[in-house]
Amino acid sequence: MAISGVMGKRNMDRLEVEVEFPDEIYAGHRTLVKLRLHNRRRYFPAFLVQVSLGEGSVTFPLVHPGDSESLACPARFVRRGSQELEEVVIRSIFPINFFARYKRRSPEQTLTVFPAPQACRDALQGDGLQRAIDGETSGKGFEGDIERIGEYHGTEPPRLIHWKLSARQDQLKVKELSRPQNVPLWLDPEQLPGGSLERRLGCAAYLINRAFHGGQPVGLQIGPRRLGPGTGRSHKLMLLYELADYGRH
């Protein structure tokens, strides 16, 4: 038992843990973080080291002296917003499971958790909400693909008149076109559906992701500030970061 205790203690010496987060973390959703275990010793390997972060844990069978190993660990963060990383627990039963030794480390890292996306497109209705998502809903436009042939009401431009069909039916018919996909989508969390701020922010996160996958520019009205529409992953992340801490201060 004495030898086991000495070897177990030495096995835990000079071990450091580094945590790497993915770009996107959503509140309440499971994700994978990378745990990197560093063995700072010069001569002795580290055996059977378990590293725990919240509900998730991984076990490193062997880390050579002066070397590092990485493993993906499941994790879930409940609260949205910028926050300090909770402590990391290092544990080992080496060498023969007589003792389980623990160390607690605070990496002093911060992470940002985005609002959990909540599907809300079908719930959008009303004039205020229509303005909040201008460009998202379907409707008549003057560009894009033909959706249907409709009646001429006198307000449509002449180039939309379907002359061949109009000649056959002795009345004017017009081509009704879908809205072009690049019409900017403007979002204001205060105008989106949901009984609580968290649900409205979740709706905004859902629509931002949906616009990103569809290649549609999206902008954000966040309090008194107005962030212009754009596309691309970096723009999407910028908007989600704005939502993450909205209303928390």
C-alpha positions as CSV (number, residue, x, y, z in Angstrom):
1,M,0.0,0.0,0.0
2,A,2.9,2.4,0.7
3,I,4.4,1.7,-2.7
4,S,1.0,2.1,-4.3
5,G,0.6,5.5,-2.5
6,V,4.0,6.8,-3.6
7,M,3.6,5.7,-7.2
8,G,0.0,7.1,-7.3
9,K,1.2,10.5,-6.0
10,R,4.1,10.6,-8.5
11,N,1.7,9.7,-11.3
12,M,-0.4,12.9,-10.6
13,D,2.6,15.3,-10.3
14,R,3.1,18.0,-12.9
15,L,0.0,17.3,-15.0
16,E,-1.7,20.2,-16.7
17,V,-5.0,20.3,-18.6
18,E,-5.9,22.6,-21.5
19,V,-9.5,22.9,-22.7
20,E,-10.3,23.9,-26.4
21,F,-13.9,24.9,-27.2
22,P,-15.7,24.6,-30.6
23,D,-16.7,27.8,-32.3
24,E,-20.4,27.3,-31.6
25,I,-21.8,26.2,-28.2
26,Y,-25.6,26.4,-27.7
27,A,-27.2,26.5,-24.2
28,G,-28.5,23.1,-23.2
29,H,-27.2,21.3,-26.2
30,R,-24.5,18.7,-26.0
31,T,-21.2,19.5,-27.6
32,L,-17.7,18.1,-27.7
33,V,-14.7,20.0,-26.2
34,K,-11.1,19.0,-26.6
35,L,-9.2,18.1,-23.4
36,R,-5.5,18.2,-23.8
37,L,-3.4,16.6,-21.0
38,H,0.2,17.7,-20.7
39,N,2.8,15.6,-18.9
40,R,5.4,18.1,-17.8
41,R,7.7,15.5,-16.2
42,R,11.0,14.6,-17.9
43,Y,11.2,10.9,-17.1
44,F,8.0,9.3,-15.8
45,P,4.9,8.6,-18.0
46,A,1.4,9.3,-16.8
47,F,-0.9,6.2,-16.6
48,L,-4.7,5.9,-16.4
49,V,-5.5,9.6,-15.9
50,Q,-9.2,10.5,-16.0
51,V,-10.1,14.2,-16.7
52,S,-13.7,15.3,-15.9
53,L,-15.4,18.5,-17.0
54,G,-18.9,18.8,-15.6
55,E,-20.9,15.7,-16.6
56,G,-18.4,14.4,-19.1
57,S,-15.1,12.7,-18.6
58,V,-12.4,11.0,-20.7
59,T,-9.5,8.6,-19.7
60,F,-5.9,9.0,-21.0
61,P,-4.3,5.5,-20.8
62,L,-0.8,6.7,-21.3
63,V,0.9,10.1,-21.8
64,H,4.7,9.9,-22.3
65,P,7.0,12.3,-20.4
66,G,7.2,15.7,-22.0
67,D,4.3,14.8,-24.3
68,S,0.6,15.7,-24.7
69,E,-2.5,13.8,-25.7
70,S,-5.9,15.1,-26.7
71,L,-9.3,13.5,-26.4
72,A,-12.8,14.8,-27.2
73,C,-15.1,15.0,-24.2
74,P,-18.9,15.5,-24.2
75,A,-20.1,18.6,-22.4
76,R,-23.2,20.6,-21.9
77,F,-23.5,24.2,-20.8
78,V,-26.9,25.3,-19.4
79,R,-26.6,29.0,-19.3
80,R,-26.1,31.3,-22.2
81,G,-23.6,34.2,-22.2
82,S,-20.0,34.7,-21.4
83,Q,-18.9,32.7,-18.3
84,E,-15.9,31.3,-16.5
85,L,-15.1,27.7,-17.2
86,E,-15.9,25.4,-14.2
87,E,-13.1,23.5,-12.6
88,V,-11.5,20.5,-14.2
89,V,-11.0,17.3,-12.1
90,I,-8.0,15.1,-12.6
91,R,-8.3,11.6,-11.2
92,S,-6.3,8.4,-11.3
93,I,-6.5,4.9,-9.8
94,F,-2.9,4.0,-10.8
95,P,-1.2,1.7,-10.0
96,I,-3.5,-1.0,-8.6
97,N,-6.7,0.8,-7.6
98,F,-5.9,0.9,-3.8
99,F,-6.4,4.7,-3.8
100,A,-8.1,7.1,-6.2
101,R,-6.2,10.4,-6.2
102,Y,-7.9,13.7,-7.2
103,K,-6.7,17.2,-8.2
104,R,-9.0,20.1,-9.0
105,R,-7.8,22.7,-11.4
106,S,-9.4,26.0,-12.5
107,P,-8.2,26.7,-16.1
108,E,-9.1,30.4,-15.8
109,Q,-10.7,30.3,-19.2
110,T,-13.9,32.0,-20.4
111,L,-16.3,30.7,-23.0
112,T,-19.4,32.1,-24.7
113,V,-22.6,30.1,-24.9
114,F,-25.2,31.1,-27.6
115,P,-29.0,30.9,-27.0
116,A,-30.5,27.6,-27.8
117,P,-32.1,27.8,-31.3
118,Q,-35.9,27.4,-31.3
119,A,-37.8,26.9,-34.5
120,C,-40.2,29.7,-34.9
121,R,-40.7,30.4,-38.6
122,D,-44.3,29.0,-38.7
123,A,-45.2,31.1,-35.7
124,L,-44.4,34.4,-37.4
125,Q,-47.4,36.6,-37.9
126,G,-48.6,40.1,-37.5
127,D,-47.5,43.4,-39.0
128,G,-44.8,44.0,-36.3
129,L,-43.3,40.6,-36.8
130,Q,-43.5,40.9,-40.6
131,R,-41.3,44.0,-40.3
132,A,-38.9,42.2,-37.9
133,I,-38.3,39.5,-40.5
134,D,-38.6,41.5,-43.7
135,G,-37.4,39.4,-46.6
136,E,-37.9,36.0,-44.8
137,T,-41.5,35.3,-45.7
138,S,-42.6,34.3,-49.1
139,G,-44.6,36.6,-51.3
140,K,-44.7,38.4,-54.6
141,G,-41.5,39.9,-55.9
142,F,-40.1,41.3,-59.1
143,E,-37.1,38.9,-59.3
144,G,-36.5,35.2,-58.7
145,D,-38.3,32.1,-60.0
146,I,-41.9,31.9,-61.2
147,E,-44.2,30.7,-58.5
148,R,-47.5,30.8,-60.3
149,I,-49.5,32.6,-63.0
150,G,-52.0,35.1,-61.6
151,E,-54.5,37.7,-62.7
152,Y,-53.4,41.1,-63.8
153,H,-54.4,43.9,-61.4
154,G,-53.0,46.9,-63.2
155,T,-50.1,47.5,-60.8
156,E,-47.7,44.9,-62.2
157,P,-44.9,46.1,-64.5
158,P,-45.5,45.2,-68.2
159,R,-42.5,42.9,-68.3
160,L,-44.3,40.5,-66.0
161,I,-47.2,40.0,-68.3
162,H,-47.4,36.5,-69.8
163,W,-48.3,37.5,-73.3
164,K,-48.8,34.0,-74.8
165,L,-51.1,32.8,-72.1
166,S,-52.9,36.1,-72.1
167,A,-53.6,35.8,-75.8
168,R,-55.0,32.3,-75.4
169,Q,-57.4,33.2,-72.6
170,D,-58.4,36.7,-73.8
171,Q,-57.4,38.3,-70.5
172,L,-54.1,39.5,-69.1
173,K,-52.1,37.0,-67.0
174,V,-49.0,37.9,-65.0
175,K,-46.0,35.9,-63.7
176,E,-45.9,36.0,-59.9
177,L,-42.3,35.6,-58.9
178,S,-40.8,34.5,-55.6
179,R,-38.7,36.9,-53.5
180,P,-35.0,36.6,-54.4
181,Q,-33.0,34.7,-51.9
182,N,-30.6,37.5,-51.3
183,V,-33.2,39.9,-49.9
184,P,-31.7,40.9,-46.5
185,L,-33.3,39.5,-43.4
186,W,-33.5,42.0,-40.5
187,L,-34.1,40.6,-37.0
188,D,-35.0,42.4,-33.8
189,P,-35.2,40.1,-30.8
190,E,-37.8,42.3,-29.1
191,Q,-40.2,41.9,-32.1
192,L,-39.9,38.1,-32.4
193,P,-42.4,35.6,-31.0
194,G,-42.1,34.0,-27.6
195,G,-43.3,34.7,-24.1
196,S,-39.9,35.2,-22.7
197,L,-36.6,36.8,-23.7
198,E,-34.9,33.4,-23.9
199,R,-37.5,32.2,-26.4
200,R,-37.2,35.3,-28.5
201,L,-33.4,35.0,-28.5
202,G,-33.7,31.3,-29.4
203,C,-36.0,32.3,-32.3
204,A,-33.4,34.8,-33.5
205,A,-30.6,32.2,-33.3
206,Y,-32.7,29.8,-35.3
207,L,-33.4,32.4,-38.0
208,I,-29.7,33.4,-38.2
209,N,-28.6,29.8,-38.7
210,R,-31.3,29.3,-41.3
211,A,-30.3,32.4,-43.2
212,F,-26.7,31.4,-43.1
213,H,-27.4,27.9,-44.6
214,G,-29.5,29.5,-47.3
215,G,-26.9,32.1,-48.2
216,Q,-29.3,35.0,-47.2
217,P,-27.8,38.2,-45.8
218,V,-29.0,38.8,-42.2
219,G,-28.8,41.9,-40.0
220,L,-29.6,42.5,-36.4
221,Q,-31.2,45.3,-34.5
222,I,-29.8,44.8,-31.0
223,G,-31.1,47.5,-28.6
224,P,-30.1,50.9,-30.1
225,R,-27.4,49.4,-32.3
226,R,-28.0,48.2,-35.8
227,L,-25.6,45.6,-37.3
228,G,-25.8,45.6,-41.1
229,P,-26.7,42.5,-43.1
230,G,-24.0,40.1,-44.2
231,T,-23.2,36.5,-45.0
232,G,-20.5,34.0,-44.1
233,R,-19.6,32.2,-41.0
234,S,-17.7,35.0,-39.3
235,H,-20.7,37.3,-39.7
236,K,-23.0,34.6,-38.3
237,L,-20.8,34.2,-35.3
238,M,-20.7,37.9,-34.7
239,L,-24.5,38.1,-34.5
240,L,-24.7,35.1,-32.2
241,Y,-22.1,36.6,-29.9
242,E,-24.3,39.7,-29.7
243,L,-27.3,37.5,-28.7
244,A,-25.4,35.6,-26.1
245,D,-25.0,38.4,-23.7
246,Y,-28.1,40.4,-24.6
247,G,-30.1,41.5,-21.6
248,R,-27.7,40.0,-19.1
249,H,-26.2,43.3,-17.9
